[in-house]
Amino acid sequence: MPYYIYRVTPLGPVRQLAKISQFEVFKEASNEAKRLRRETDLAPGELIKTIFAENELQAEELLNEPRGEDPMTGEEY
């Protein structure tokens, strides 16, 4: 399965996703994402994300899923 790199831009309650590139090897995808984060002027709230998925559709579905709550630490129990 490939690794996809996306630019994620929040637009109100939805996210605009723009595919930047695709890699077969994690290390290459990770290095490219790090380079993009360093060298790209991102607007406030914009992110560069790497996602592992079977295809672009699944990658975009995963990126649009709401994140779960943060895990509780021992002090919060």
N, CA, C and O atoms as a Tripos MOL2 file, in Angstrom:
@<TRIPOS>MOLECULE
protein
  308   307    77     0     0
PROTEIN
NO_CHARGES

@<TRIPOS>ATOM
      1 N           0.8500   -1.1790    0.0000 N.3       1 MET1
      2 CA          0.0000    0.0000    0.0000 C.3       1 MET1
      3 C           0.8960    1.2440    0.0000 C.2       1 MET1
      4 O           1.9490    1.2640    0.6380 O.2       1 MET1
      5 N           0.4730    2.2530   -0.7070 N.am      2 PRO2
      6 CA          1.2930    3.4670   -0.7890 C.3       2 PRO2
      7 C           1.0650    4.4330    0.3740 C.2       2 PRO2
      8 O           0.0810    4.3450    1.1080 O.2       2 PRO2
      9 N           1.9980    5.3410    0.5050 N.am      3 TYR3
     10 CA          1.9210    6.4560    1.4480 C.3       3 TYR3
     11 C           1.6050    7.7020    0.6360 C.2       3 TYR3
     12 O           2.2600    7.9810   -0.3680 O.2       3 TYR3
     13 N           0.6060    8.4450    1.0720 N.am      4 TYR4
     14 CA          0.1830    9.6570    0.3770 C.3       4 TYR4
     15 C           0.5390   10.8690    1.2240 C.2       4 TYR4
     16 O           0.4870   10.8200    2.4530 O.2       4 TYR4
     17 N           0.8990   11.9520    0.5550 N.am      5 ILE5
     18 CA          1.1410   13.2200    1.2410 C.3       5 ILE5
     19 C           0.0870   14.2040    0.7600 C.2       5 ILE5
     20 O          -0.1030   14.3980   -0.4410 O.2       5 ILE5
     21 N          -0.5960   14.8240    1.7240 N.am      6 TYR6
     22 CA         -1.6730   15.7710    1.4360 C.3       6 TYR6
     23 C          -1.4200   17.0960    2.1400 C.2       6 TYR6
     24 O          -0.8230   17.1500    3.2160 O.2       6 TYR6
     25 N          -1.8870   18.1570    1.5070 N.am      7 ARG7
     26 CA         -1.9980   19.4620    2.1670 C.3       7 ARG7
     27 C          -3.4340   19.5340    2.6700 C.2       7 ARG7
     28 O          -4.3760   19.3940    1.8900 O.2       7 ARG7
     29 N          -3.6020   19.7500    3.9630 N.am      8 VAL8
     30 CA         -4.9240   19.7880    4.5870 C.3       8 VAL8
     31 C          -5.2090   21.2300    5.0130 C.2       8 VAL8
     32 O          -4.4800   21.8170    5.8130 O.2       8 VAL8
     33 N          -6.2890   21.7810    4.4550 N.am      9 THR9
     34 CA         -6.6850   23.1530    4.7620 C.3       9 THR9
     35 C          -8.0750   23.1400    5.3870 C.2       9 THR9
     36 O          -9.0320   22.7220    4.7360 O.2       9 THR9
     37 N          -8.2100   23.5880    6.6370 N.am     10 PRO10
     38 CA         -9.5430   23.6260    7.2510 C.3      10 PRO10
     39 C         -10.3710   24.7670    6.6580 C.2      10 PRO10
     40 O          -9.9200   25.9110    6.5870 O.2      10 PRO10
     41 N         -11.5810   24.4320    6.2380 N.am     11 LEU11
     42 CA        -12.5270   25.4250    5.7260 C.3      11 LEU11
     43 C         -13.8110   25.2880    6.5260 C.2      11 LEU11
     44 O         -14.7420   24.6020    6.1050 O.2      11 LEU11
     45 N         -13.8590   25.9350    7.6690 N.am     12 GLY12
     46 CA        -15.0140   25.7800    8.5500 C.3      12 GLY12
     47 C         -15.0500   24.3590    9.0820 C.2      12 GLY12
     48 O         -14.0420   23.8590    9.5820 O.2      12 GLY12
     49 N         -16.2100   23.6950    8.9780 N.am     13 PRO13
     50 CA        -16.3280   22.3410    9.5200 C.3      13 PRO13
     51 C         -15.7410   21.2540    8.6090 C.2      13 PRO13
     52 O         -15.6610   20.0960    9.0180 O.2      13 PRO13
     53 N         -15.3310   21.6030    7.3890 N.am     14 VAL14
     54 CA        -14.7800   20.6070    6.4610 C.3      14 VAL14
     55 C         -13.3080   20.8880    6.2100 C.2      14 VAL14
     56 O         -12.8000   21.9640    6.5250 O.2      14 VAL14
     57 N         -12.6400   19.9060    5.6400 N.am     15 ARG15
     58 CA        -11.2270   20.0480    5.2970 C.3      15 ARG15
     59 C         -11.0650   19.9470    3.7900 C.2      15 ARG15
     60 O         -11.6310   19.0580    3.1550 O.2      15 ARG15
     61 N         -10.2970   20.8530    3.2270 N.am     16 GLN16
     62 CA         -9.9450   20.7550    1.8130 C.3      16 GLN16
     63 C          -8.6610   19.9440    1.7440 C.2      16 GLN16
     64 O          -7.6790   20.2680    2.4120 O.2      16 GLN16
     65 N          -8.6700   18.8870    0.9330 N.am     17 LEU17
     66 CA         -7.5190   18.0050    0.8120 C.3      17 LEU17
     67 C          -6.9260   18.1360   -0.5790 C.2      17 LEU17
     68 O          -7.6420   18.0480   -1.5770 O.2      17 LEU17
     69 N          -5.6200   18.3470   -0.6460 N.am     18 ALA18
     70 CA         -4.9310   18.4380   -1.9300 C.3      18 ALA18
     71 C          -3.7790   17.4400   -1.9150 C.2      18 ALA18
     72 O          -2.8260   17.5910   -1.1520 O.2      18 ALA18
     73 N          -3.8750   16.4160   -2.7660 N.am     19 LYS19
     74 CA         -2.8140   15.4150   -2.8280 C.3      19 LYS19
     75 C          -1.5710   16.0560   -3.4300 C.2      19 LYS19
     76 O          -1.6360   16.7110   -4.4700 O.2      19 LYS19
     77 N          -0.4440   15.8600   -2.7650 N.am     20 ILE20
     78 CA          0.8210   16.4060   -3.2380 C.3      20 ILE20
     79 C           1.6320   15.3280   -3.9360 C.2      20 ILE20
     80 O           2.1330   15.5410   -5.0400 O.2      20 ILE20
     81 N           1.7650   14.1600   -3.2900 N.am     21 SER21
     82 CA          2.5610   13.0880   -3.8880 C.3      21 SER21
     83 C           2.2230   11.7490   -3.2480 C.2      21 SER21
     84 O           1.4130   11.6570   -2.3260 O.2      21 SER21
     85 N           2.8730   10.7180   -3.7710 N.am     22 GLN22
     86 CA          2.6190    9.3430   -3.3450 C.3      22 GLN22
     87 C           3.9420    8.5930   -3.3840 C.2      22 GLN22
     88 O           4.7390    8.7790   -4.3040 O.2      22 GLN22
     89 N           4.1790    7.7390   -2.3790 N.am     23 PHE23
     90 CA          5.4150    6.9710   -2.2790 C.3      23 PHE23
     91 C           5.0930    5.5430   -1.8720 C.2      23 PHE23
     92 O           4.0850    5.2870   -1.2130 O.2      23 PHE23
     93 N           5.9470    4.6250   -2.2650 N.am     24 GLU24
     94 CA          5.7960    3.2230   -1.8770 C.3      24 GLU24
     95 C           6.5630    2.9060   -0.5940 C.2      24 GLU24
     96 O           6.2760    1.9100    0.0700 O.2      24 GLU24
     97 N           7.5310    3.7450   -0.2460 N.am     25 VAL25
     98 CA          8.3930    3.4960    0.9120 C.3      25 VAL25
     99 C           8.1780    4.6030    1.9460 C.2      25 VAL25
    100 O           8.1950    5.7880    1.6130 O.2      25 VAL25
    101 N           7.9740    4.2000    3.2120 N.am     26 PHE26
    102 CA          7.6830    5.1780    4.2640 C.3      26 PHE26
    103 C           8.7880    6.2050    4.4250 C.2      26 PHE26
    104 O           8.5040    7.3970    4.5440 O.2      26 PHE26
    105 N          10.0330    5.7750    4.4300 N.am     27 LYS27
    106 CA         11.1460    6.7030    4.6700 C.3      27 LYS27
    107 C          11.1510    7.8260    3.6400 C.2      27 LYS27
    108 O          11.3780    8.9840    3.9910 O.2      27 LYS27
    109 N          10.9040    7.4990    2.3790 N.am     28 GLU28
    110 CA         10.8610    8.5240    1.3320 C.3      28 GLU28
    111 C           9.6920    9.4810    1.5670 C.2      28 GLU28
    112 O           9.8460   10.6960    1.4380 O.2      28 GLU28
    113 N           8.5250    8.9330    1.9130 N.am     29 ALA29
    114 CA          7.3470    9.7670    2.1790 C.3      29 ALA29
    115 C           7.5960   10.6700    3.3840 C.2      29 ALA29
    116 O           7.2590   11.8540    3.3570 O.2      29 ALA29
    117 N           8.1770   10.1230    4.4240 N.am     30 SER30
    118 CA          8.4520   10.8860    5.6330 C.3      30 SER30
    119 C           9.4300   12.0220    5.3550 C.2      30 SER30
    120 O           9.2150   13.1520    5.7930 O.2      30 SER30
    121 N          10.5030   11.7230    4.6280 N.am     31 ASN31
    122 CA         11.4920   12.7560    4.3060 C.3      31 ASN31
    123 C          10.8790   13.8700    3.4680 C.2      31 ASN31
    124 O          11.1620   15.0450    3.7000 O.2      31 ASN31
    125 N          10.0470   13.5150    2.5030 N.am     32 GLU32
    126 CA          9.4050   14.5200    1.6570 C.3      32 GLU32
    127 C           8.4310   15.3730    2.4710 C.2      32 GLU32
    128 O           8.3870   16.5910    2.2980 O.2      32 GLU32
    129 N           7.6570   14.7510    3.3480 N.am     33 ALA33
    130 CA          6.7200   15.5090    4.1850 C.3      33 ALA33
    131 C           7.4760   16.4830    5.0890 C.2      33 ALA33
    132 O           7.0550   17.6280    5.2520 O.2      33 ALA33
    133 N           8.5730   16.0430    5.6710 N.am     34 LYS34
    134 CA          9.3750   16.9230    6.5260 C.3      34 LYS34
    135 C           9.9460   18.0880    5.7210 C.2      34 LYS34
    136 O           9.9550   19.2240    6.1940 O.2      34 LYS34
    137 N          10.4190   17.8100    4.5110 N.am     35 ARG35
    138 CA         10.9530   18.8670    3.6530 C.3      35 ARG35
    139 C           9.8610   19.8810    3.3230 C.2      35 ARG35
    140 O          10.0860   21.0890    3.3910 O.2      35 ARG35
    141 N           8.6740   19.3820    2.9630 N.am     36 LEU36
    142 CA          7.5620   20.2740    2.6330 C.3      36 LEU36
    143 C           7.1610   21.1390    3.8260 C.2      36 LEU36
    144 O           6.8710   22.3240    3.6640 O.2      36 LEU36
    145 N           7.1420   20.5570    5.0110 N.am     37 ARG37
    146 CA          6.7830   21.3290    6.2070 C.3      37 ARG37
    147 C           7.7920   22.4480    6.4610 C.2      37 ARG37
    148 O           7.4240   23.5410    6.8920 O.2      37 ARG37
    149 N           9.0740   22.1650    6.1890 N.am     38 ARG38
    150 CA         10.1240   23.1670    6.3830 C.3      38 ARG38
    151 C          10.0750   24.2720    5.3320 C.2      38 ARG38
    152 O          10.2320   25.4490    5.6560 O.2      38 ARG38
    153 N           9.8550   23.8910    4.0710 N.am     39 GLU39
    154 CA         10.0470   24.8150    2.9560 C.3      39 GLU39
    155 C           8.7720   25.4620    2.4280 C.2      39 GLU39
    156 O           8.8550   26.3990    1.6330 O.2      39 GLU39
    157 N           7.6100   25.0010    2.8390 N.am     40 THR40
    158 CA          6.3540   25.5290    2.3200 C.3      40 THR40
    159 C           5.7810   26.5540    3.2870 C.2      40 THR40
    160 O           5.7510   26.3350    4.4980 O.2      40 THR40
    161 N           5.3280   27.6700    2.7400 N.am     41 ASP41
    162 CA          4.6260   28.6590    3.5650 C.3      41 ASP41
    163 C           3.1890   28.1910    3.7400 C.2      41 ASP41
    164 O           2.3910   28.2440    2.8040 O.2      41 ASP41
    165 N           2.8690   27.7400    4.9290 N.am     42 LEU42
    166 CA          1.5250   27.2430    5.2150 C.3      42 LEU42
    167 C           0.7100   28.3270    5.9100 C.2      42 LEU42
    168 O           1.2130   29.0380    6.7790 O.2      42 LEU42
    169 N          -0.5410   28.4400    5.5180 N.am     43 ALA43
    170 CA         -1.4530   29.3720    6.1750 C.3      43 ALA43
    171 C          -1.7590   28.8440    7.5820 C.2      43 ALA43
    172 O          -1.5720   27.6560    7.8450 O.2      43 ALA43
    173 N          -2.2210   29.7020    8.4770 N.am     44 PRO44
    174 CA         -2.5950   29.2340    9.8180 C.3      44 PRO44
    175 C          -3.6260   28.0990    9.7330 C.2      44 PRO44
    176 O          -4.6410   28.2210    9.0480 O.2      44 PRO44
    177 N          -3.3530   27.0130   10.4290 N.am     45 GLY45
    178 CA         -4.2600   25.8660   10.4310 C.3      45 GLY45
    179 C          -3.9690   24.8510    9.3420 C.2      45 GLY45
    180 O          -4.4630   23.7250    9.4110 O.2      45 GLY45
    181 N          -3.1770   25.2170    8.3330 N.am     46 GLU46
    182 CA         -2.8500   24.2770    7.2570 C.3      46 GLU46
    183 C          -1.8180   23.2690    7.7440 C.2      46 GLU46
    184 O          -0.9430   23.5950    8.5460 O.2      46 GLU46
    185 N          -1.9320   22.0450    7.2510 N.am     47 LEU47
    186 CA         -1.0220   20.9730    7.6450 C.3      47 LEU47
    187 C          -0.5430   20.2050    6.4270 C.2      47 LEU47
    188 O          -1.2220   20.1630    5.4020 O.2      47 LEU47
    189 N           0.6280   19.6000    6.5450 N.am     48 ILE48
    190 CA          1.1020   18.6050    5.5900 C.3      48 ILE48
    191 C           0.9950   17.2770    6.3210 C.2      48 ILE48
    192 O           1.6080   17.0970    7.3730 O.2      48 ILE48
    193 N           0.2190   16.3410    5.7730 N.am     49 LYS49
    194 CA         -0.0270   15.0600    6.4400 C.3      49 LYS49
    195 C           0.4120   13.9060    5.5460 C.2      49 LYS49
    196 O           0.2470   13.9540    4.3270 O.2      49 LYS49
    197 N           0.9680   12.8770    6.1580 N.am     50 THR50
    198 CA          1.3020   11.6300    5.4800 C.3      50 THR50
    199 C           0.3040   10.5830    5.9550 C.2      50 THR50
    200 O           0.0280   10.4770    7.1500 O.2      50 THR50
    201 N          -0.2380    9.8050    5.0090 N.am     51 ILE51
    202 CA         -1.2490    8.7980    5.3550 C.3      51 ILE51
    203 C          -0.9790    7.5210    4.5700 C.2      51 ILE51
    204 O          -0.6380    7.5720    3.3890 O.2      51 ILE51
    205 N          -1.1320    6.3840    5.2260 N.am     52 PHE52
    206 CA         -0.9400    5.0610    4.6300 C.3      52 PHE52
    207 C          -2.3160    4.5090    4.2980 C.2      52 PHE52
    208 O          -3.1480    4.3400    5.1890 O.2      52 PHE52
    209 N          -2.5650    4.2260    3.0140 N.am     53 ALA53
    210 CA         -3.8990    3.7630    2.6150 C.3      53 ALA53
    211 C          -3.8130    2.9320    1.3410 C.2      53 ALA53
    212 O          -2.8240    2.9860    0.6090 O.2      53 ALA53
    213 N          -4.8740    2.1590    1.0900 N.am     54 GLU54
    214 CA         -4.9260    1.3220   -0.1070 C.3      54 GLU54
    215 C          -5.0210    2.1460   -1.3810 C.2      54 GLU54
    216 O          -4.4580    1.7760   -2.4110 O.2      54 GLU54
    217 N          -5.7420    3.2740   -1.3080 N.am     55 ASN55
    218 CA         -5.9190    4.1250   -2.4880 C.3      55 ASN55
    219 C          -6.2190    5.5500   -2.0270 C.2      55 ASN55
    220 O          -6.3430    5.8170   -0.8310 O.2      55 ASN55
    221 N          -6.3330    6.4660   -3.0020 N.am     56 GLU56
    222 CA         -6.5780    7.8710   -2.6680 C.3      56 GLU56
    223 C          -7.9100    8.0720   -1.9470 C.2      56 GLU56
    224 O          -8.0060    8.8880   -1.0300 O.2      56 GLU56
    225 N          -8.9240    7.3350   -2.3560 N.am     57 LEU57
    226 CA        -10.2360    7.4700   -1.7220 C.3      57 LEU57
    227 C         -10.1540    7.1260   -0.2370 C.2      57 LEU57
    228 O         -10.6590    7.8680    0.6060 O.2      57 LEU57
    229 N          -9.5180    6.0040    0.0780 N.am     58 GLN58
    230 CA         -9.3830    5.6200    1.4840 C.3      58 GLN58
    231 C          -8.5330    6.6420    2.2470 C.2      58 GLN58
    232 O          -8.8350    6.9680    3.3950 O.2      58 GLN58
    233 N          -7.4800    7.1420    1.6150 N.am     59 ALA59
    234 CA         -6.6320    8.1460    2.2630 C.3      59 ALA59
    235 C          -7.4480    9.3780    2.6320 C.2      59 ALA59
    236 O          -7.3270    9.9000    3.7410 O.2      59 ALA59
    237 N          -8.2800    9.8420    1.7020 N.am     60 GLU60
    238 CA         -9.0850   11.0380    1.9650 C.3      60 GLU60
    239 C         -10.1620   10.7730    3.0130 C.2      60 GLU60
    240 O         -10.4790   11.6540    3.8110 O.2      60 GLU60
    241 N         -10.7230    9.5720    3.0160 N.am     61 GLU61
    242 CA        -11.7030    9.2290    4.0540 C.3      61 GLU61
    243 C         -11.0450    9.2330    5.4320 C.2      61 GLU61
    244 O         -11.6130    9.7480    6.3950 O.2      61 GLU61
    245 N          -9.8440    8.6570    5.5220 N.am     62 LEU62
    246 CA         -9.1360    8.6210    6.8020 C.3      62 LEU62
    247 C          -8.7700   10.0240    7.2770 C.2      62 LEU62
    248 O          -8.8660   10.3230    8.4680 O.2      62 LEU62
    249 N          -8.3520   10.8820    6.3530 N.am     63 LEU63
    250 CA         -7.9880   12.2490    6.7290 C.3      63 LEU63
    251 C          -9.1960   13.0670    7.1730 C.2      63 LEU63
    252 O          -9.0520   14.0150    7.9450 O.2      63 LEU63
    253 N         -10.3770   12.7100    6.6960 N.am     64 ASN64
    254 CA        -11.5890   13.4470    7.0560 C.3      64 ASN64
    255 C         -12.2790   12.9000    8.2980 C.2      64 ASN64
    256 O         -13.2080   13.5300    8.8050 O.2      64 ASN64
    257 N         -11.8520   11.7450    8.8010 N.am     65 GLU65
    258 CA        -12.4570   11.1860   10.0140 C.3      65 GLU65
    259 C         -12.1230   12.0680   11.2090 C.2      65 GLU65
    260 O         -10.9810   12.5050   11.3570 O.2      65 GLU65
    261 N         -13.1050   12.3310   12.0610 N.am     66 PRO66
    262 CA        -12.7970   13.1060   13.2730 C.3      66 PRO66
    263 C         -11.8990   12.2830   14.1910 C.2      66 PRO66
    264 O         -12.0630   11.0690   14.3160 O.2      66 PRO66
    265 N         -10.9700   12.9450   14.8160 N.am     67 ARG67
    266 CA        -10.0670   12.2650   15.7440 C.3      67 ARG67
    267 C         -10.8000   11.9780   17.0360 C.2      67 ARG67
    268 O         -11.6790   12.7360   17.4470 O.2      67 ARG67
    269 N         -10.4330   10.8760   17.6760 N.am     68 GLY68
    270 CA        -11.0210   10.5360   18.9670 C.3      68 GLY68
    271 C         -10.4970   11.4590   20.0470 C.2      68 GLY68
    272 O          -9.6070   12.2750   19.8070 O.2      68 GLY68
    273 N         -11.0520   11.3250   21.2250 N.am     69 GLU69
    274 CA        -10.5990   12.1340   22.3530 C.3      69 GLU69
    275 C          -9.1760   11.7470   22.7170 C.2      69 GLU69
    276 O          -8.7470   10.6200   22.4720 O.2      69 GLU69
    277 N          -8.4440   12.6940   23.3090 N.am     70 ASP70
    278 CA         -7.1000   12.4060   23.7760 C.3      70 ASP70
    279 C          -7.1740   11.3540   24.8730 C.2      70 ASP70
    280 O          -8.1120   11.3580   25.6700 O.2      70 ASP70
    281 N          -6.1920   10.4470   24.9250 N.am     71 PRO71
    282 CA         -6.2100    9.4350   25.9870 C.3      71 PRO71
    283 C          -6.0450   10.0940   27.3560 C.2      71 PRO71
    284 O          -5.3910   11.1280   27.4980 O.2      71 PRO71
    285 N          -6.6520    9.4680   28.3470 N.am     72 MET72
    286 CA         -6.5710    9.9980   29.7060 C.3      72 MET72
    287 C          -5.2510    9.5860   30.3310 C.2      72 MET72
    288 O          -4.7950    8.4570   30.1520 O.2      72 MET72
    289 N          -4.6420   10.5000   31.0610 N.am     73 THR73
    290 CA         -3.4190   10.1680   31.7770 C.3      73 THR73
    291 C          -3.7890    9.6910   33.1750 C.2      73 THR73
    292 O          -4.9490    9.7760   33.5780 O.2      73 THR73
    293 N          -2.8270    9.2030   33.8940 N.am     74 GLY74
    294 CA         -3.0780    8.6900   35.2330 C.3      74 GLY74
    295 C          -3.6770    9.7170   36.1750 C.2      74 GLY74
    296 O          -4.4320    9.3630   37.0810 O.2      74 GLY74
    297 N          -3.3460   10.9920   35.9700 N.am     75 GLU75
    298 CA         -3.8560   12.0420   36.8520 C.3      75 GLU75
    299 C          -5.3280   12.3380   36.5930 C.2      75 GLU75
    300 O          -5.9960   12.9170   37.4490 O.2      75 GLU75
    301 N          -5.8420   11.9550   35.4330 N.am     76 GLU76
    302 CA         -7.2180   12.2810   35.0780 C.3      76 GLU76
    303 C          -8.2200   11.2000   35.4710 C.2      76 GLU76
    304 O          -9.4250   11.3980   35.3200 O.2      76 GLU76
    305 N          -7.7440   10.0630   35.9710 N.am     77 TYR77
    306 CA         -8.6580    8.9840   36.3340 C.3      77 TYR77
    307 C          -9.4130    9.2970   37.5820 C.2      77 TYR77
    308 O         -10.2280    8.4900   38.0290 O.2      77 TYR77
@<TRIPOS>BOND
     1     1     2 1
     2     2     3 1
     3     3     4 2
     4     3     5 am
     5     5     6 1
     6     6     7 1
     7     7     8 2
     8     7     9 am
     9     9    10 1
    10    10    11 1
    11    11    12 2
    12    11    13 am
    13    13    14 1
    14    14    15 1
    15    15    16 2
    16    15    17 am
    17    17    18 1
    18    18    19 1
    19    19    20 2
    20    19    21 am
    21    21    22 1
    22    22    23 1
    23    23    24 2
    24    23    25 am
    25    25    26 1
    26    26    27 1
    27    27    28 2
    28    27    29 am
    29    29    30 1
    30    30    31 1
    31    31    32 2
    32    31    33 am
    33    33    34 1
    34    34    35 1
    35    35    36 2
    36    35    37 am
    37    37    38 1
    38    38    39 1
    39    39    40 2
    40    39    41 am
    41    41    42 1
    42    42    43 1
    43    43    44 2
    44    43    45 am
    45    45    46 1
    46    46    47 1
    47    47    48 2
    48    47    49 am
    49    49    50 1
    50    50    51 1
    51    51    52 2
    52    51    53 am
    53    53    54 1
    54    54    55 1
    55    55    56 2
    56    55    57 am
    57    57    58 1
    58    58    59 1
    59    59    60 2
    60    59    61 am
    61    61    62 1
    62    62    63 1
    63    63    64 2
    64    63    65 am
    65    65    66 1
    66    66    67 1
    67    67    68 2
    68    67    69 am
    69    69    70 1
    70    70    71 1
    71    71    72 2
    72    71    73 am
    73    73    74 1
    74    74    75 1
    75    75    76 2
    76    75    77 am
    77    77    78 1
    78    78    79 1
    79    79    80 2
    80    79    81 am
    81    81    82 1
    82    82    83 1
    83    83    84 2
    84    83    85 am
    85    85    86 1
    86    86    87 1
    87    87    88 2
    88    87    89 am
    89    89    90 1
    90    90    91 1
    91    91    92 2
    92    91    93 am
    93    93    94 1
    94    94    95 1
    95    95    96 2
    96    95    97 am
    97    97    98 1
    98    98    99 1
    99    99   100 2
   100    99   101 am
   101   101   102 1
   102   102   103 1
   103   103   104 2
   104   103   105 am
   105   105   106 1
   106   106   107 1
   107   107   108 2
   108   107   109 am
   109   109   110 1
   110   110   111 1
   111   111   112 2
   112   111   113 am
   113   113   114 1
   114   114   115 1
   115   115   116 2
   116   115   117 am
   117   117   118 1
   118   118   119 1
   119   119   120 2
   120   119   121 am
   121   121   122 1
   122   122   123 1
   123   123   124 2
   124   123   125 am
   125   125   126 1
   126   126   127 1
   127   127   128 2
   128   127   129 am
   129   129   130 1
   130   130   131 1
   131   131   132 2
   132   131   133 am
   133   133   134 1
   134   134   135 1
   135   135   136 2
   136   135   137 am
   137   137   138 1
   138   138   139 1
   139   139   140 2
   140   139   141 am
   141   141   142 1
   142   142   143 1
   143   143   144 2
   144   143   145 am
   145   145   146 1
   146   146   147 1
   147   147   148 2
   148   147   149 am
   149   149   150 1
   150   150   151 1
   151   151   152 2
   152   151   153 am
   153   153   154 1
   154   154   155 1
   155   155   156 2
   156   155   157 am
   157   157   158 1
   158   158   159 1
   159   159   160 2
   160   159   161 am
   161   161   162 1
   162   162   163 1
   163   163   164 2
   164   163   165 am
   165   165   166 1
   166   166   167 1
   167   167   168 2
   168   167   169 am
   169   169   170 1
   170   170   171 1
   171   171   172 2
   172   171   173 am
   173   173   174 1
   174   174   175 1
   175   175   176 2
   176   175   177 am
   177   177   178 1
   178   178   179 1
   179   179   180 2
   180   179   181 am
   181   181   182 1
   182   182   183 1
   183   183   184 2
   184   183   185 am
   185   185   186 1
   186   186   187 1
   187   187   188 2
   188   187   189 am
   189   189   190 1
   190   190   191 1
   191   191   192 2
   192   191   193 am
   193   193   194 1
   194   194   195 1
   195   195   196 2
   196   195   197 am
   197   197   198 1
   198   198   199 1
   199   199   200 2
   200   199   201 am
   201   201   202 1
   202   202   203 1
   203   203   204 2
   204   203   205 am
   205   205   206 1
   206   206   207 1
   207   207   208 2
   208   207   209 am
   209   209   210 1
   210   210   211 1
   211   211   212 2
   212   211   213 am
   213   213   214 1
   214   214   215 1
   215   215   216 2
   216   215   217 am
   217   217   218 1
   218   218   219 1
   219   219   220 2
   220   219   221 am
   221   221   222 1
   222   222   223 1
   223   223   224 2
   224   223   225 am
   225   225   226 1
   226   226   227 1
   227   227   228 2
   228   227   229 am
   229   229   230 1
   230   230   231 1
   231   231   232 2
   232   231   233 am
   233   233   234 1
   234   234   235 1
   235   235   236 2
   236   235   237 am
   237   237   238 1
   238   238   239 1
   239   239   240 2
   240   239   241 am
   241   241   242 1
   242   242   243 1
   243   243   244 2
   244   243   245 am
   245   245   246 1
   246   246   247 1
   247   247   248 2
   248   247   249 am
   249   249   250 1
   250   250   251 1
   251   251   252 2
   252   251   253 am
   253   253   254 1
   254   254   255 1
   255   255   256 2
   256   255   257 am
   257   257   258 1
   258   258   259 1
   259   259   260 2
   260   259   261 am
   261   261   262 1
   262   262   263 1
   263   263   264 2
   264   263   265 am
   265   265   266 1
   266   266   267 1
   267   267   268 2
   268   267   269 am
   269   269   270 1
   270   270   271 1
   271   271   272 2
   272   271   273 am
   273   273   274 1
   274   274   275 1
   275   275   276 2
   276   275   277 am
   277   277   278 1
   278   278   279 1
   279   279   280 2
   280   279   281 am
   281   281   282 1
   282   282   283 1
   283   283   284 2
   284   283   285 am
   285   285   286 1
   286   286   287 1
   287   287   288 2
   288   287   289 am
   289   289   290 1
   290   290   291 1
   291   291   292 2
   292   291   293 am
   293   293   294 1
   294   294   295 1
   295   295   296 2
   296   295   297 am
   297   297   298 1
   298   298   299 1
   299   299   300 2
   300   299   301 am
   301   301   302 1
   302   302   303 1
   303   303   304 2
   304   303   305 am
   305   305   306 1
   306   306   307 1
   307   307   308 2
@<TRIPOS>SUBSTRUCTURE
     1 MET1         2 RESIDUE 1 A MET
     2 PRO2         6 RESIDUE 1 A PRO
     3 TYR3        10 RESIDUE 1 A TYR
     4 TYR4        14 RESIDUE 1 A TYR
     5 ILE5        18 RESIDUE 1 A ILE
     6 TYR6        22 RESIDUE 1 A TYR
     7 ARG7        26 RESIDUE 1 A ARG
     8 VAL8        30 RESIDUE 1 A VAL
     9 THR9        34 RESIDUE 1 A THR
    10 PRO10       38 RESIDUE 1 A PRO
    11 LEU11       42 RESIDUE 1 A LEU
    12 GLY12       46 RESIDUE 1 A GLY
    13 PRO13       50 RESIDUE 1 A PRO
    14 VAL14       54 RESIDUE 1 A VAL
    15 ARG15       58 RESIDUE 1 A ARG
    16 GLN16       62 RESIDUE 1 A GLN
    17 LEU17       66 RESIDUE 1 A LEU
    18 ALA18       70 RESIDUE 1 A ALA
    19 LYS19       74 RESIDUE 1 A LYS
    20 ILE20       78 RESIDUE 1 A ILE
    21 SER21       82 RESIDUE 1 A SER
    22 GLN22       86 RESIDUE 1 A GLN
    23 PHE23       90 RESIDUE 1 A PHE
    24 GLU24       94 RESIDUE 1 A GLU
    25 VAL25       98 RESIDUE 1 A VAL
    26 PHE26      102 RESIDUE 1 A PHE
    27 LYS27      106 RESIDUE 1 A LYS
    28 GLU28      110 RESIDUE 1 A GLU
    29 ALA29      114 RESIDUE 1 A ALA
    30 SER30      118 RESIDUE 1 A SER
    31 ASN31      122 RESIDUE 1 A ASN
    32 GLU32      126 RESIDUE 1 A GLU
    33 ALA33      130 RESIDUE 1 A ALA
    34 LYS34      134 RESIDUE 1 A LYS
    35 ARG35      138 RESIDUE 1 A ARG
    36 LEU36      142 RESIDUE 1 A LEU
    37 ARG37      146 RESIDUE 1 A ARG
    38 ARG38      150 RESIDUE 1 A ARG
    39 GLU39      154 RESIDUE 1 A GLU
    40 THR40      158 RESIDUE 1 A THR
    41 ASP41      162 RESIDUE 1 A ASP
    42 LEU42      166 RESIDUE 1 A LEU
    43 ALA43      170 RESIDUE 1 A ALA
    44 PRO44      174 RESIDUE 1 A PRO
    45 GLY45      178 RESIDUE 1 A GLY
    46 GLU46      182 RESIDUE 1 A GLU
    47 LEU47      186 RESIDUE 1 A LEU
    48 ILE48      190 RESIDUE 1 A ILE
    49 LYS49      194 RESIDUE 1 A LYS
    50 THR50      198 RESIDUE 1 A THR
    51 ILE51      202 RESIDUE 1 A ILE
    52 PHE52      206 RESIDUE 1 A PHE
    53 ALA53      210 RESIDUE 1 A ALA
    54 GLU54      214 RESIDUE 1 A GLU
    55 ASN55      218 RESIDUE 1 A ASN
    56 GLU56      222 RESIDUE 1 A GLU
    57 LEU57      226 RESIDUE 1 A LEU
    58 GLN58      230 RESIDUE 1 A GLN
    59 ALA59      234 RESIDUE 1 A ALA
    60 GLU60      238 RESIDUE 1 A GLU
    61 GLU61      242 RESIDUE 1 A GLU
    62 LEU62      246 RESIDUE 1 A LEU
    63 LEU63      250 RESIDUE 1 A LEU
    64 ASN64      254 RESIDUE 1 A ASN
    65 GLU65      258 RESIDUE 1 A GLU
    66 PRO66      262 RESIDUE 1 A PRO
    67 ARG67      266 RESIDUE 1 A ARG
    68 GLY68      270 RESIDUE 1 A GLY
    69 GLU69      274 RESIDUE 1 A GLU
    70 ASP70      278 RESIDUE 1 A ASP
    71 PRO71      282 RESIDUE 1 A PRO
    72 MET72      286 RESIDUE 1 A MET
    73 THR73      290 RESIDUE 1 A THR
    74 GLY74      294 RESIDUE 1 A GLY
    75 GLU75      298 RESIDUE 1 A GLU
    76 GLU76      302 RESIDUE 1 A GLU
    77 TYR77      306 RESIDUE 1 A TYR
